[in-house]
Amino acid sequence: MTDAADGATTLRRPDDRAASALRFATELVAWVATPWALAGHSLLLAALSVLALIGLPTLFSTPGDKANVIVAVPGWVTILLVLLQLVAAVVSSWLAWPSWAAAPVLLLAAATLVAERRRWRWLVSANRLTH
């Protein structure tokens, strides 16, 4: 696709409504399962995990990916923050819950990975800090 303003070839942000819904569902699981898994070890760690899992993606975002950017970061940082959520959801669910409850989380995370591919390509396609 061509940007009419400068003639450069750029990719438009993909329509990621399905990916966004899957990503949000996985984030919810991470926000519940991670403190649940940590609470038996330390209530402070459980509380800090929620602050990190919610706070980091709120504070750091890639321009063009969110309407309101507090601290602008390159696309690869946004991808790492999503991966953090996915890993937290899967690992914590297996540590905190029985396998019949954790197994669907693994499937949800896998579906999120597949659905996120187009967005991730867009995030790393150019220097997102300049847009």
mmCIF file of the C-alpha atoms, coordinates in Angstrom:
data_MODEL
# 
_entry.id   MODEL 
# 
loop_
_atom_site.group_PDB 
_atom_site.id 
_atom_site.type_symbol 
_atom_site.label_atom_id 
_atom_site.label_alt_id 
_atom_site.label_comp_id 
_atom_site.label_asym_id 
_atom_site.label_entity_id 
_atom_site.label_seq_id 
_atom_site.pdbx_PDB_ins_code 
_atom_site.Cartn_x 
_atom_site.Cartn_y 
_atom_site.Cartn_z 
_atom_site.occupancy 
_atom_site.B_iso_or_equiv 
_atom_site.pdbx_formal_charge 
_atom_site.auth_seq_id 
_atom_site.auth_comp_id 
_atom_site.auth_asym_id 
_atom_site.auth_atom_id 
_atom_site.pdbx_PDB_model_num 
ATOM 1   C CA . MET A 1 1   ? 0.000   0.000   0.000  1.00 0.00 ? 1   MET A CA 1 
ATOM 2   C CA . THR A 1 2   ? 1.212   3.488   -0.739 1.00 0.00 ? 2   THR A CA 1 
ATOM 3   C CA . ASP A 1 3   ? 1.064   6.403   1.624  1.00 0.00 ? 3   ASP A CA 1 
ATOM 4   C CA . ALA A 1 4   ? -0.319  9.280   -0.454 1.00 0.00 ? 4   ALA A CA 1 
ATOM 5   C CA . ALA A 1 5   ? 1.542   11.902  1.566  1.00 0.00 ? 5   ALA A CA 1 
ATOM 6   C CA . ASP A 1 6   ? 5.077   10.757  0.790  1.00 0.00 ? 6   ASP A CA 1 
ATOM 7   C CA . GLY A 1 7   ? 4.696   7.979   -1.779 1.00 0.00 ? 7   GLY A CA 1 
ATOM 8   C CA . ALA A 1 8   ? 6.323   5.462   0.555  1.00 0.00 ? 8   ALA A CA 1 
ATOM 9   C CA . THR A 1 9   ? 5.067   1.927   0.775  1.00 0.00 ? 9   THR A CA 1 
ATOM 10  C CA . THR A 1 10  ? 3.543   1.298   4.180  1.00 0.00 ? 10  THR A CA 1 
ATOM 11  C CA . LEU A 1 11  ? 1.276   -1.292  5.662  1.00 0.00 ? 11  LEU A CA 1 
ATOM 12  C CA . ARG A 1 12  ? -2.017  -0.203  7.119  1.00 0.00 ? 12  ARG A CA 1 
ATOM 13  C CA . ARG A 1 13  ? -2.936  -1.447  10.542 1.00 0.00 ? 13  ARG A CA 1 
ATOM 14  C CA . PRO A 1 14  ? -4.820  -4.705  9.991  1.00 0.00 ? 14  PRO A CA 1 
ATOM 15  C CA . ASP A 1 15  ? -8.374  -5.236  11.155 1.00 0.00 ? 15  ASP A CA 1 
ATOM 16  C CA . ASP A 1 16  ? -7.686  -7.256  14.294 1.00 0.00 ? 16  ASP A CA 1 
ATOM 17  C CA . ARG A 1 17  ? -11.069 -7.434  16.019 1.00 0.00 ? 17  ARG A CA 1 
ATOM 18  C CA . ALA A 1 18  ? -10.906 -11.222 16.404 1.00 0.00 ? 18  ALA A CA 1 
ATOM 19  C CA . ALA A 1 19  ? -7.279  -11.089 17.536 1.00 0.00 ? 19  ALA A CA 1 
ATOM 20  C CA . SER A 1 20  ? -8.142  -8.293  19.947 1.00 0.00 ? 20  SER A CA 1 
ATOM 21  C CA . ALA A 1 21  ? -10.969 -10.315 21.504 1.00 0.00 ? 21  ALA A CA 1 
ATOM 22  C CA . LEU A 1 22  ? -8.735  -13.373 21.896 1.00 0.00 ? 22  LEU A CA 1 
ATOM 23  C CA . ARG A 1 23  ? -5.908  -11.241 23.269 1.00 0.00 ? 23  ARG A CA 1 
ATOM 24  C CA . PHE A 1 24  ? -8.222  -9.618  25.812 1.00 0.00 ? 24  PHE A CA 1 
ATOM 25  C CA . ALA A 1 25  ? -9.622  -12.989 26.916 1.00 0.00 ? 25  ALA A CA 1 
ATOM 26  C CA . THR A 1 26  ? -6.079  -14.269 27.432 1.00 0.00 ? 26  THR A CA 1 
ATOM 27  C CA . GLU A 1 27  ? -5.153  -11.118 29.365 1.00 0.00 ? 27  GLU A CA 1 
ATOM 28  C CA . LEU A 1 28  ? -8.138  -11.652 31.673 1.00 0.00 ? 28  LEU A CA 1 
ATOM 29  C CA . VAL A 1 29  ? -6.965  -15.189 32.368 1.00 0.00 ? 29  VAL A CA 1 
ATOM 30  C CA . ALA A 1 30  ? -3.448  -13.916 33.097 1.00 0.00 ? 30  ALA A CA 1 
ATOM 31  C CA . TRP A 1 31  ? -4.815  -11.242 35.450 1.00 0.00 ? 31  TRP A CA 1 
ATOM 32  C CA . VAL A 1 32  ? -6.746  -13.896 37.407 1.00 0.00 ? 32  VAL A CA 1 
ATOM 33  C CA . ALA A 1 33  ? -4.499  -16.959 37.223 1.00 0.00 ? 33  ALA A CA 1 
ATOM 34  C CA . THR A 1 34  ? -1.165  -15.271 37.940 1.00 0.00 ? 34  THR A CA 1 
ATOM 35  C CA . PRO A 1 35  ? -2.050  -13.760 41.314 1.00 0.00 ? 35  PRO A CA 1 
ATOM 36  C CA . TRP A 1 36  ? -3.959  -16.943 42.115 1.00 0.00 ? 36  TRP A CA 1 
ATOM 37  C CA . ALA A 1 37  ? -0.814  -19.006 41.472 1.00 0.00 ? 37  ALA A CA 1 
ATOM 38  C CA . LEU A 1 38  ? 1.393   -16.586 43.444 1.00 0.00 ? 38  LEU A CA 1 
ATOM 39  C CA . ALA A 1 39  ? -0.896  -15.933 46.405 1.00 0.00 ? 39  ALA A CA 1 
ATOM 40  C CA . GLY A 1 40  ? 0.193   -19.103 48.199 1.00 0.00 ? 40  GLY A CA 1 
ATOM 41  C CA . HIS A 1 41  ? 3.796   -17.922 48.079 1.00 0.00 ? 41  HIS A CA 1 
ATOM 42  C CA . SER A 1 42  ? 3.439   -14.187 48.598 1.00 0.00 ? 42  SER A CA 1 
ATOM 43  C CA . LEU A 1 43  ? 0.496   -11.815 48.617 1.00 0.00 ? 43  LEU A CA 1 
ATOM 44  C CA . LEU A 1 44  ? 2.864   -9.008  47.679 1.00 0.00 ? 44  LEU A CA 1 
ATOM 45  C CA . LEU A 1 45  ? 4.038   -10.902 44.584 1.00 0.00 ? 45  LEU A CA 1 
ATOM 46  C CA . ALA A 1 46  ? 0.439   -11.642 43.691 1.00 0.00 ? 46  ALA A CA 1 
ATOM 47  C CA . ALA A 1 47  ? -0.443  -7.942  43.862 1.00 0.00 ? 47  ALA A CA 1 
ATOM 48  C CA . LEU A 1 48  ? 2.694   -6.919  41.968 1.00 0.00 ? 48  LEU A CA 1 
ATOM 49  C CA . SER A 1 49  ? 1.913   -9.418  39.228 1.00 0.00 ? 49  SER A CA 1 
ATOM 50  C CA . VAL A 1 50  ? -1.431  -7.740  38.597 1.00 0.00 ? 50  VAL A CA 1 
ATOM 51  C CA . LEU A 1 51  ? 0.202   -4.320  38.556 1.00 0.00 ? 51  LEU A CA 1 
ATOM 52  C CA . ALA A 1 52  ? 2.800   -5.538  36.057 1.00 0.00 ? 52  ALA A CA 1 
ATOM 53  C CA . LEU A 1 53  ? 0.374   -7.402  33.800 1.00 0.00 ? 53  LEU A CA 1 
ATOM 54  C CA . ILE A 1 54  ? -2.052  -4.491  33.611 1.00 0.00 ? 54  ILE A CA 1 
ATOM 55  C CA . GLY A 1 55  ? 0.312   -1.575  34.132 1.00 0.00 ? 55  GLY A CA 1 
ATOM 56  C CA . LEU A 1 56  ? 3.080   -2.350  31.647 1.00 0.00 ? 56  LEU A CA 1 
ATOM 57  C CA . PRO A 1 57  ? 0.824   -2.572  28.558 1.00 0.00 ? 57  PRO A CA 1 
ATOM 58  C CA . THR A 1 58  ? -1.070  0.503   29.749 1.00 0.00 ? 58  THR A CA 1 
ATOM 59  C CA . LEU A 1 59  ? 2.092   2.531   30.185 1.00 0.00 ? 59  LEU A CA 1 
ATOM 60  C CA . PHE A 1 60  ? 4.049   1.307   27.149 1.00 0.00 ? 60  PHE A CA 1 
ATOM 61  C CA . SER A 1 61  ? 2.440   1.159   23.712 1.00 0.00 ? 61  SER A CA 1 
ATOM 62  C CA . THR A 1 62  ? 3.274   1.557   20.077 1.00 0.00 ? 62  THR A CA 1 
ATOM 63  C CA . PRO A 1 63  ? 1.996   4.672   18.278 1.00 0.00 ? 63  PRO A CA 1 
ATOM 64  C CA . GLY A 1 64  ? -0.775  3.773   15.861 1.00 0.00 ? 64  GLY A CA 1 
ATOM 65  C CA . ASP A 1 65  ? -1.651  0.637   17.810 1.00 0.00 ? 65  ASP A CA 1 
ATOM 66  C CA . LYS A 1 66  ? -3.509  2.464   20.580 1.00 0.00 ? 66  LYS A CA 1 
ATOM 67  C CA . ALA A 1 67  ? -5.362  5.753   20.588 1.00 0.00 ? 67  ALA A CA 1 
ATOM 68  C CA . ASN A 1 68  ? -3.626  7.034   23.719 1.00 0.00 ? 68  ASN A CA 1 
ATOM 69  C CA . VAL A 1 69  ? 0.105   6.452   24.045 1.00 0.00 ? 69  VAL A CA 1 
ATOM 70  C CA . ILE A 1 70  ? 1.724   7.316   27.382 1.00 0.00 ? 70  ILE A CA 1 
ATOM 71  C CA . VAL A 1 71  ? 5.236   6.048   26.655 1.00 0.00 ? 71  VAL A CA 1 
ATOM 72  C CA . ALA A 1 72  ? 5.936   5.260   23.004 1.00 0.00 ? 72  ALA A CA 1 
ATOM 73  C CA . VAL A 1 73  ? 7.820   2.042   22.311 1.00 0.00 ? 73  VAL A CA 1 
ATOM 74  C CA . PRO A 1 74  ? 8.728   0.180   19.117 1.00 0.00 ? 74  PRO A CA 1 
ATOM 75  C CA . GLY A 1 75  ? 6.429   -2.574  17.865 1.00 0.00 ? 75  GLY A CA 1 
ATOM 76  C CA . TRP A 1 76  ? 8.678   -5.380  19.096 1.00 0.00 ? 76  TRP A CA 1 
ATOM 77  C CA . VAL A 1 77  ? 8.188   -4.167  22.687 1.00 0.00 ? 77  VAL A CA 1 
ATOM 78  C CA . THR A 1 78  ? 4.410   -4.390  22.259 1.00 0.00 ? 78  THR A CA 1 
ATOM 79  C CA . ILE A 1 79  ? 4.825   -7.926  20.928 1.00 0.00 ? 79  ILE A CA 1 
ATOM 80  C CA . LEU A 1 80  ? 6.943   -8.878  23.954 1.00 0.00 ? 80  LEU A CA 1 
ATOM 81  C CA . LEU A 1 81  ? 4.271   -7.483  26.286 1.00 0.00 ? 81  LEU A CA 1 
ATOM 82  C CA . VAL A 1 82  ? 1.625   -9.631  24.574 1.00 0.00 ? 82  VAL A CA 1 
ATOM 83  C CA . LEU A 1 83  ? 3.898   -12.674 24.856 1.00 0.00 ? 83  LEU A CA 1 
ATOM 84  C CA . LEU A 1 84  ? 4.324   -11.918 28.569 1.00 0.00 ? 84  LEU A CA 1 
ATOM 85  C CA . GLN A 1 85  ? 0.536   -12.014 28.980 1.00 0.00 ? 85  GLN A CA 1 
ATOM 86  C CA . LEU A 1 86  ? 0.242   -15.267 27.027 1.00 0.00 ? 86  LEU A CA 1 
ATOM 87  C CA . VAL A 1 87  ? 2.998   -17.002 28.988 1.00 0.00 ? 87  VAL A CA 1 
ATOM 88  C CA . ALA A 1 88  ? 1.601   -15.741 32.296 1.00 0.00 ? 88  ALA A CA 1 
ATOM 89  C CA . ALA A 1 89  ? -1.866  -17.021 31.406 1.00 0.00 ? 89  ALA A CA 1 
ATOM 90  C CA . VAL A 1 90  ? -0.690  -20.488 30.368 1.00 0.00 ? 90  VAL A CA 1 
ATOM 91  C CA . VAL A 1 91  ? 1.921   -21.108 33.071 1.00 0.00 ? 91  VAL A CA 1 
ATOM 92  C CA . SER A 1 92  ? -0.157  -19.648 35.891 1.00 0.00 ? 92  SER A CA 1 
ATOM 93  C CA . SER A 1 93  ? -3.299  -21.519 34.894 1.00 0.00 ? 93  SER A CA 1 
ATOM 94  C CA . TRP A 1 94  ? -1.398  -24.825 34.977 1.00 0.00 ? 94  TRP A CA 1 
ATOM 95  C CA . LEU A 1 95  ? 0.076   -23.949 38.378 1.00 0.00 ? 95  LEU A CA 1 
ATOM 96  C CA . ALA A 1 96  ? -3.151  -22.689 39.928 1.00 0.00 ? 96  ALA A CA 1 
ATOM 97  C CA . TRP A 1 97  ? -5.941  -24.745 38.388 1.00 0.00 ? 97  TRP A CA 1 
ATOM 98  C CA . PRO A 1 98  ? -6.758  -28.368 37.578 1.00 0.00 ? 98  PRO A CA 1 
ATOM 99  C CA . SER A 1 99  ? -5.805  -29.555 34.105 1.00 0.00 ? 99  SER A CA 1 
ATOM 100 C CA . TRP A 1 100 ? -9.407  -29.502 32.846 1.00 0.00 ? 100 TRP A CA 1 
ATOM 101 C CA . ALA A 1 101 ? -9.444  -25.737 33.513 1.00 0.00 ? 101 ALA A CA 1 
ATOM 102 C CA . ALA A 1 102 ? -5.890  -25.031 32.332 1.00 0.00 ? 102 ALA A CA 1 
ATOM 103 C CA . ALA A 1 103 ? -6.058  -26.933 29.039 1.00 0.00 ? 103 ALA A CA 1 
ATOM 104 C CA . PRO A 1 104 ? -8.540  -24.508 27.434 1.00 0.00 ? 104 PRO A CA 1 
ATOM 105 C CA . VAL A 1 105 ? -6.198  -21.642 28.374 1.00 0.00 ? 105 VAL A CA 1 
ATOM 106 C CA . LEU A 1 106 ? -3.456  -23.300 26.338 1.00 0.00 ? 106 LEU A CA 1 
ATOM 107 C CA . LEU A 1 107 ? -5.832  -23.518 23.367 1.00 0.00 ? 107 LEU A CA 1 
ATOM 108 C CA . LEU A 1 108 ? -6.879  -19.882 23.863 1.00 0.00 ? 108 LEU A CA 1 
ATOM 109 C CA . ALA A 1 109 ? -3.244  -18.746 23.915 1.00 0.00 ? 109 ALA A CA 1 
ATOM 110 C CA . ALA A 1 110 ? -2.471  -20.773 20.778 1.00 0.00 ? 110 ALA A CA 1 
ATOM 111 C CA . ALA A 1 111 ? -5.456  -19.247 18.979 1.00 0.00 ? 111 ALA A CA 1 
ATOM 112 C CA . THR A 1 112 ? -4.292  -15.802 20.082 1.00 0.00 ? 112 THR A CA 1 
ATOM 113 C CA . LEU A 1 113 ? -0.807  -16.444 18.683 1.00 0.00 ? 113 LEU A CA 1 
ATOM 114 C CA . VAL A 1 114 ? -2.265  -17.407 15.306 1.00 0.00 ? 114 VAL A CA 1 
ATOM 115 C CA . ALA A 1 115 ? -4.675  -14.460 15.243 1.00 0.00 ? 115 ALA A CA 1 
ATOM 116 C CA . GLU A 1 116 ? -1.962  -11.961 16.222 1.00 0.00 ? 116 GLU A CA 1 
ATOM 117 C CA . ARG A 1 117 ? 0.337   -12.731 13.267 1.00 0.00 ? 117 ARG A CA 1 
ATOM 118 C CA . ARG A 1 118 ? -0.966  -9.975  10.977 1.00 0.00 ? 118 ARG A CA 1 
ATOM 119 C CA . ARG A 1 119 ? -0.840  -7.355  13.748 1.00 0.00 ? 119 ARG A CA 1 
ATOM 120 C CA . TRP A 1 120 ? 2.674   -8.410  14.733 1.00 0.00 ? 120 TRP A CA 1 
ATOM 121 C CA . ARG A 1 121 ? 3.849   -8.176  11.111 1.00 0.00 ? 121 ARG A CA 1 
ATOM 122 C CA . TRP A 1 122 ? 2.408   -4.671  11.025 1.00 0.00 ? 122 TRP A CA 1 
ATOM 123 C CA . LEU A 1 123 ? 4.055   -3.759  14.343 1.00 0.00 ? 123 LEU A CA 1 
ATOM 124 C CA . VAL A 1 124 ? 7.509   -4.694  13.063 1.00 0.00 ? 124 VAL A CA 1 
ATOM 125 C CA . SER A 1 125 ? 6.985   -3.602  9.446  1.00 0.00 ? 125 SER A CA 1 
ATOM 126 C CA . ALA A 1 126 ? 8.390   -0.126  10.022 1.00 0.00 ? 126 ALA A CA 1 
ATOM 127 C CA . ASN A 1 127 ? 9.620   2.117   12.774 1.00 0.00 ? 127 ASN A CA 1 
ATOM 128 C CA . ARG A 1 128 ? 6.296   2.602   14.541 1.00 0.00 ? 128 ARG A CA 1 
ATOM 129 C CA . LEU A 1 129 ? 7.717   5.435   16.662 1.00 0.00 ? 129 LEU A CA 1 
ATOM 130 C CA . THR A 1 130 ? 7.582   7.777   13.670 1.00 0.00 ? 130 THR A CA 1 
ATOM 131 C CA . HIS A 1 131 ? 3.883   7.303   12.910 1.00 0.00 ? 131 HIS A CA 1 
# 
